[in-house]
């Protein structure tokens, strides 16, 4: 079977004003997959769901402001935000009809002027976006009826494995989506072996028939360091020889509270480490932010930066003593990979997915034991860790190439023997 087109679902990502998490992944894959597809003799198309099927979304536009979003989405995150938040606190069976109606209107409005996609044999539809926000299975069924292959992409199972970090309605929506994705895909891809095994376990537990599945690695863009774009106070703060950095928005799963407790313990025990926290502030962790701000005022040993640019992040990787990654749950762990690719040592919570992507430059602690992290900080600050080489780079082009090769191995040509898109790399 000769692949004709690779079609990447960008329905949710194309409407988001920020590129983080899944939206960042989809954008970077959309940038790299065209060249990878051409090398396989195939075309590439970004597509968006309109409530009934898919339309040609064109090239992904640069990150847009809120004014570029459909009116229904602007209302849900603006004037009607409080109403929407109250509705989403209801049990999922009550939320689901309203959610389906609202999301259908929003995504139909966003793509109504685009040309509808006519699927055919030789097409591969890759569902890599946050598609639990819309009834993507309806479009996937249409694609399969027309002879296309459908590949679902799963990044983590946090709503099922750690629902305390999600809004109440997400668990029900995600569970419905996962069941439909597993049952309606010709193949599945996950961003880690940990997620892959989690999906297989969920399928066994619920009696779902699991399609062929594999994992591929996400890419890493290491920001380019340039001291000229680094604010003076940040540069001065990082000149301290025992300055540690934490990167990530303030949300419960990122576990900033443990970091604060560990540093307070280490300070009481005579360690003179400094703490740089780079991340967007949220209302969820206001108490943690206030503790950090107090330390910043009283002893100047903490610095908070909520608007760091890429150059400043790169500068932090190259000048801090180590990056601390204290997460309680992750599907991948991009800051860990970015830091190690830049040659920065890492102190990380002992999660299976982190073990999977780590190298010798990572040291471990229990993410629920502040005293253990405090001891690790004291040991590291006293010179207890040996220097190790940087992690070899794995670019987004590498990720896109591996994604296509994994798909090729999972979707053999009719009659067996020959892969759809060529041979797979290990």
C-alpha positions in Angstrom: 0.0 0.0 0.0 1.4 3.4 -1.0 0.7 6.2 1.4 -0.9 9.2 -0.3 -1.2 11.7 2.5 -0.5 12.2 6.1 -3.2 14.3 7.7 -2.5 15.8 11.2 -5.5 16.9 13.3 -4.8 20.4 14.6 -8.4 21.3 15.6 -7.7 22.4 19.1 -4.1 23.7 18.7 -4.9 26.1 15.9 -7.2 28.1 18.2 -4.9 28.3 21.3 -3.0 31.5 22.0 -0.1 29.7 23.7 2.1 26.8 22.7 2.6 24.5 25.8 2.2 20.8 26.3 0.1 19.2 23.6 -0.3 22.4 21.6 3.5 22.8 21.5 3.9 19.2 20.3 1.3 19.5 17.6 2.8 22.8 16.3 6.3 21.3 16.2 5.1 18.1 14.5 3.2 20.2 12.0 6.4 22.1 11.1 8.5 19.0 10.7 6.1 16.4 9.2 5.9 18.0 5.7 9.6 17.3 5.0 9.4 13.8 6.5 6.3 13.0 4.4 8.0 14.2 1.2 10.9 12.0 1.9 8.4 9.1 1.9 6.8 10.3 -1.3 3.6 11.5 0.5 1.8 14.8 0.9 1.1 16.4 4.3 -2.1 18.3 5.3 -3.2 20.0 8.6 -6.8 19.2 9.2 -9.5 20.5 11.6 -12.8 18.9 12.7 -16.0 20.8 12.0 -18.5 18.8 14.0 -19.2 16.4 11.1 -15.9 15.7 9.4 -12.5 17.2 8.7 -11.6 20.2 6.6 -8.2 21.4 5.3 -6.9 23.7 8.0 -4.0 25.1 5.9 -0.6 25.8 7.5 -0.8 26.5 11.2 -0.8 30.3 11.7 1.6 31.9 14.2 0.3 32.0 17.8 -2.9 34.0 17.8 -4.4 36.3 20.4 -7.7 35.7 22.0 -9.5 37.8 19.4 -8.7 35.1 16.8 -10.7 32.5 18.7 -14.3 31.7 17.9 -16.9 33.8 19.7 -18.2 30.8 21.7 -14.7 30.1 23.0 -14.1 33.7 23.9 -17.3 33.8 25.8 -16.5 30.6 27.7 -13.2 32.0 28.9 -14.4 35.5 29.3 -17.8 36.9 30.2 -19.3 33.4 30.8 -16.3 31.9 32.5 -17.9 31.8 36.0 -21.1 30.1 34.5 -19.0 27.6 32.6 -16.9 26.8 35.7 -20.1 26.1 37.7 -21.5 23.9 35.0 -18.3 21.9 34.8 -18.6 21.0 38.5 -21.7 18.9 37.7 -21.4 15.1 37.1 -20.1 14.3 33.7 -23.4 12.7 32.4 -25.1 16.1 33.0 -22.2 18.1 31.5 -21.8 16.0 28.4 -24.7 17.2 26.3 -23.9 20.8 26.9 -20.2 20.3 26.3 -20.9 18.5 23.0 -23.1 21.3 21.8 -20.8 24.1 22.9 -17.6 22.5 21.5 -19.5 21.6 18.2 -20.5 25.2 17.7 -17.0 26.5 18.5 -15.0 24.2 16.2 -17.6 24.4 13.4 -17.4 28.2 13.4 -13.6 28.1 13.4 -13.2 26.1 10.2 -16.5 26.7 8.3 -14.8 28.5 5.4 -12.2 25.8 4.7 -12.4 23.0 2.1 -13.8 19.7 3.3 -11.4 16.7 3.2 -12.4 13.7 1.0 -10.6 10.7 2.5 -9.4 7.9 0.3 -7.3 4.7 0.6 -3.7 5.7 1.2 -4.6 8.5 3.7 -3.3 8.3 7.3 -5.2 10.5 9.8 -3.1 11.2 12.8 -5.2 12.2 15.9 -2.4 13.9 17.8 -4.4 16.9 19.2 -6.3 17.3 22.5 -9.3 15.7 20.8 -11.3 14.9 24.0 -12.5 18.5 23.5 -14.6 17.5 20.5 -16.3 14.5 19.0 -13.3 13.5 16.9 -14.4 9.8 16.7 -17.2 10.9 14.4 -14.7 12.3 11.9 -12.4 9.2 12.4 -15.3 6.9 11.5 -15.9 8.8 8.3 -12.2 8.6 7.4 -12.1 4.8 8.0 -15.3 4.3 5.9 -13.5 6.0 3.0 -10.5 3.7 3.3 -8.1 5.9 5.4 -6.2 4.6 8.3 -6.6 6.3 11.7 -3.7 6.6 14.2 -4.5 7.8 17.7 -1.9 9.6 19.8 -2.0 9.4 23.6 0.3 11.6 25.8 -0.7 10.5 29.3 -3.6 9.0 31.4 -3.5 11.7 34.1 -7.3 12.2 34.4 -7.6 8.4 35.2 -4.3 7.9 37.1 -4.2 11.2 39.0 -7.6 12.8 38.8 -6.9 15.1 41.7 -4.9 17.3 39.3 -7.8 17.7 36.8 -11.1 19.6 36.8 -14.0 17.3 37.9 -15.5 16.9 34.4 -12.2 15.9 32.8 -12.2 12.4 34.1 -15.5 11.5 32.5 -14.7 13.2 29.3 -11.3 11.7 29.0 -12.5 8.2 29.9 -15.1 8.4 27.1 -12.6 9.7 24.7 -10.0 7.0 25.5 -12.5 4.2 25.0 -13.6 5.6 21.6 -10.0 6.3 20.5 -8.8 2.8 21.4 -11.8 1.2 19.7 -11.8 3.5 16.6 -8.1 3.6 15.7 -6.2 1.3 13.4 -3.1 1.9 15.5 -2.0 3.9 18.6 1.1 5.9 19.4 2.1 7.0 22.9 4.9 9.5 23.9 6.5 7.1 26.3 6.6 3.4 27.1 5.1 4.2 30.5 2.0 5.7 28.8 1.9 2.8 26.4 1.8 0.2 29.2 -0.8 2.3 31.0 -3.1 2.3 28.0 -2.6 -1.5 27.6 -3.5 -2.0 31.2 -6.6 0.2 30.9 -7.7 -1.9 27.8 -7.2 -5.1 29.7 -9.1 -3.8 32.7 -12.1 -2.6 30.6 -12.1 -5.4 28.0 -11.3 -3.1 25.1 -9.7 -4.6 22.0 -6.3 -3.0 21.7 -5.1 -2.1 18.2 -1.3 -2.4 17.3 0.5 0.2 19.5 4.0 1.6 20.1 5.7 4.7 21.5 7.8 7.5 20.0 9.9 10.1 21.6 9.0 13.8 21.6 11.5 16.3 20.3 13.4 18.9 22.2 14.1 22.5 21.2 17.0 23.7 23.4 16.8 27.5 23.4 19.8 29.4 22.1 21.7 31.2 24.9 22.4 34.9 24.4 23.4 37.0 27.4 22.2 40.2 25.6 18.5 39.2 26.0 18.9 38.2 29.7 17.7 40.8 32.3 20.4 42.0 34.6 18.9 40.9 37.9 18.4 37.3 36.5 22.0 37.2 35.3 23.3 38.4 38.6 21.2 35.9 40.6 22.5 33.0 38.5 26.1 34.0 39.2 25.8 32.4 42.7 27.6 29.0 42.5 24.8 27.2 44.2 21.7 28.5 42.4 19.1 25.9 41.6 16.3 26.4 39.1 12.7 25.1 38.9 10.8 25.5 35.6 7.0 25.2 35.2 3.7 26.9 35.9 2.4 26.9 39.4 -0.1 24.0 39.5 -0.5 21.2 42.1 1.1 18.4 40.0 4.3 20.5 39.6 4.8 20.1 43.4 6.3 23.5 44.1 5.3 23.2 47.7 7.7 20.3 48.2 10.5 22.4 46.7 9.8 25.3 49.1 9.8 22.9 52.1 13.0 21.2 51.0 14.9 24.5 50.6 13.6 25.8 53.9 14.9 22.6 55.5 18.3 22.9 53.7 18.6 26.6 54.8 17.9 25.7 58.4 20.8 23.1 58.1 23.2 25.7 56.9 23.1 25.3 53.1 23.4 28.6 51.3 21.7 27.5 48.1 19.6 29.9 46.1 16.3 29.1 44.3 15.2 30.5 40.9 11.6 29.7 40.0 10.5 30.3 36.4 6.9 29.8 35.7 3.4 31.3 35.3 1.6 32.1 38.5 -1.9 30.7 39.0 -4.6 31.0 41.7 -4.2 27.3 42.6 -0.9 27.7 44.4 -1.2 31.2 45.8 0.1 30.1 49.2 3.3 28.7 47.7 3.9 31.9 45.7 3.5 33.9 48.9 6.0 31.8 50.8 8.5 32.2 47.9 7.9 36.0 47.8 8.6 36.2 51.5 11.9 34.5 51.1 12.8 36.8 48.2 12.1 39.9 50.3 13.7 38.7 53.6 16.8 37.0 52.5 17.2 37.6 48.7 17.8 33.8 48.2 14.7 33.3 46.0 13.9 34.8 42.6 10.6 34.4 40.8 10.3 35.1 37.1 6.9 34.6 35.5 7.7 36.1 32.1 11.0 34.5 31.1 11.8 34.4 27.4 13.5 31.4 25.7 16.9 33.0 25.9 16.6 33.5 29.6 15.5 29.8 30.0 18.6 28.8 28.1 20.7 31.0 30.3 19.3 29.4 33.4 20.0 25.9 32.0 23.6 26.8 31.4 24.3 28.7 34.6 22.3 27.1 37.4 24.0 24.4 39.4 21.1 22.0 38.6 17.5 22.0 37.5 15.0 20.6 40.1 12.1 18.7 38.6 9.7 17.8 41.4 6.6 16.7 39.6 4.1 14.3 41.1 2.8 13.3 37.6 4.0 13.8 34.0 3.4 12.2 30.7 6.9 13.0 29.4 9.1 15.6 31.1 10.4 18.1 28.5 12.3 20.4 30.9 14.3 17.4 32.1 15.3 16.6 28.5 15.9 20.3 27.6 18.2 20.7 30.7 20.2 17.5 30.1 20.6 18.3 26.4 22.0 21.7 27.4 24.4 19.9 29.8 22.6 21.0 33.0 22.5 18.4 35.8 19.0 17.5 37.1 17.5 16.6 40.4 14.2 14.8 39.6 11.3 13.1 41.3 11.5 9.4 40.9 8.7 8.8 38.3 8.7 5.9 35.8 8.5 8.2 32.8 11.5 10.2 34.1 13.5 7.1 34.5 12.7 6.2 30.9 14.1 9.4 29.4 16.9 10.1 31.9 20.6 9.7 31.6 23.5 9.6 34.1 23.1 13.4 34.7 19.9 12.9 36.7 19.8 12.2 40.5 16.5 11.1 42.1 14.3 11.9 45.1 10.9 10.8 46.4 8.5 13.6 45.3 6.6 13.3 48.6 9.6 13.5 50.9 10.9 17.1 51.3 13.7 16.0 53.7 15.1 13.6 51.1 15.3 16.5 48.5 16.8 18.7 51.2 19.5 16.1 51.8 20.2 15.8 48.1 20.5 19.6 47.8 23.0 19.7 50.7 25.1 16.9 49.2 24.9 18.4 45.7 25.8 21.9 46.9 28.8 20.6 48.7 30.1 19.1 45.4 28.7 15.6 45.8 27.9 15.0 42.1 30.3 14.2 39.3 30.1 16.1 36.0 28.6 14.1 33.1 28.4 14.9 29.4 25.3 16.5 27.9 22.5 14.2 26.7 22.6 13.7 22.9 20.1 16.0 21.1 16.9 14.5 19.8 15.2 17.2 17.6 11.6 17.6 16.5 12.7 16.5 13.1 13.9 13.3 14.7 10.6 13.0 16.5 8.5 13.5 13.4 10.7 10.9 11.5 10.3 8.4 14.3 6.6 9.0 14.5 6.2 8.2 10.8 8.4 5.2 11.0 6.5 3.8 14.0 3.2 4.3 12.1 4.7 2.4 9.1 5.5 -0.5 11.3 2.1 -0.6 12.9 0.1 -0.4 9.7 1.4 -3.1 7.4 0.3 -3.2 3.8 -2.6 -5.6 2.9 -1.3 -9.1 2.4 1.5 -8.5 5.0 5.2 -8.2 4.6 5.7 -4.6 3.5 5.2 -1.7 5.9 3.0 1.2 4.9 5.6 3.9 5.3 8.9 2.0 5.4 10.9 0.3 8.0 10.9 1.3 11.7 13.9 2.5 13.7 14.6 1.1 17.1 
